[in-house]
Amino acid sequence: MLLSVADAAAAERLDGEAIRRAFEGNTVAGRYSGSNQPFSEHHHRDGRATGHNRGVPNRDACWTTTSDAVCYYYGPHETRRTYCFTVERSGRLYILRSRLSGRINGMATVEPGDPEGANAGPATWSCDGLISRVPGGALLARR
């Protein structure tokens, strides 16, 4: 996925509510900017994110939105890793930027529903919504 300077300039930055409307119940799939590795996550209404990152299946991924970003957390409460991204849209392309650095982390499209079947089978985890209580803020990803 290539993004031209003109496309980046034309991108619309989404607020948290617009991100939720776009992602909830749908699959966000794309590639990370640094590694070109794939990701694909179905964003469940209950906060779970099923699918994979870099080909590794999600076993405990959760998502939520803030006023200006989408945040993901992975792992049990004691060792939780949290990643937050602002989101810009240019046509069908969504640009995810690290909330802390502003660098592009990945580019994706949003596919309706769960086209890859990430939701097959029963839920094996639940989300507690405690993204703000990640132990020792240093575990927040600085990408």
N, C-alpha and C positions, 0 to 999 in steps of 0.2 A: 504494500500500500504506500503510494507516494503522495505527498501533499505538497503542492506548489506554494510559492510565496503568496500568490493571488488567492488561493484557496484558504490559506491560513488567515489572511487579512479579512476574508469574507466570513470567517467562522463566527457563530453566535455563541456567547458564553451562556450556559444554562444555570439557573438557580436550582436549589435542592429539590423544590417541588417539580420542576420540569424534568430533572434527572429521574426522580421517582416515577413520574408518569411514563417516561420513555423506557425505563429498565424493568419496572415491576411486572412480573408475569412473562417476561421475554428473555431472550438469550443474547448476551453481549459477547461477540466473538471477534478476535482480531490477532494482532501480533505486537509483541513488545518492541519498542524502538531500538534498544541497544543490542538485543540478541536475535531479533527476528523470530523468536520462539512463539508458538501459538498459545492462545488462551480461549476458552469458551465456557461461559458460566450462565446457567439459567438462574434468574433472579426471582426466587419464590416470594410470594406475598408474606410468608411468615418470617422472612429475613434470611433464610438459608440461600446459599449459592452453590448449586450442584454443577458439576462439569469437571474441567481440568485447567491447570496452569502448567505450561511447558510440558504437556503430556502426562503430568502427574495428577491422578484423580483427587478431587477435593474430598476430604473426609470430615471436615469440621468448619467449612467456610461460611461466614455470615456477612451480610451487607446492610447498610442503612444510609440515609442521607442526612446531611446537616443543612444549614441555610444556603451553603454555596458549594457543596461537594458531595461525592459519594465516598463512603469509607467501607473498607473490608477488614474483617479480622479473622485470623486463623489461629487455631490452637486452643487449648484449655486456658482458663482464666489465669493460672499461675505463669504461663509462658506465652501468653497471647502476643501476636505480631499484628500491628495495625497499619494500614495503608490508606491514605486519603488522597483523592484526586478531584481537581476541578474538571469540568467537562465542557467542551465546545462542540458545536455541531456545524458541519458544512455539508449541506445536502444530506446524503445517507451516511457520511463519514462522521464518526465521533472521535474526538481527540481527547485523551486523558492525560492531564498534566499533574505532576506531583504538586500537591497543595503547598508544600514547604518551599520547594526550589523553583517551581514554575516550568521545569523541564518536561518535555513530552515523554511520557512513560509508555504509551501505546496508542494505537489507532484501531478502531473497531467499527463494526456495523451492528445494528440491533435487529435481530430476526424475531418475528412474532412467535410467541409460544416457546415450545421446547423441541425444535426440529431434530436435535441430535439424541433425544431420548434420555437426557441426563436425569430426568425425574423418574425413571423406571425403578420400580420396587419401593419398599417402605422407607420413610425417613429414618436415618440412623443417627441423627443428631438434632438438637434444637439450638436456637439462638437466644441468648439471655439479654441482648441489647446493651451490655455494659461496655460499650466501646470507649467511653470516657474514663473508665476505671482500670485501664490497662496498667499493670504494676510498673512503677519506675519509668515514667514517660520516655526513657531512653529507648524503649523497645519500639517506639513509633518509627516506622521506616523513614529514612531521610533520602529517598530517591527523588 
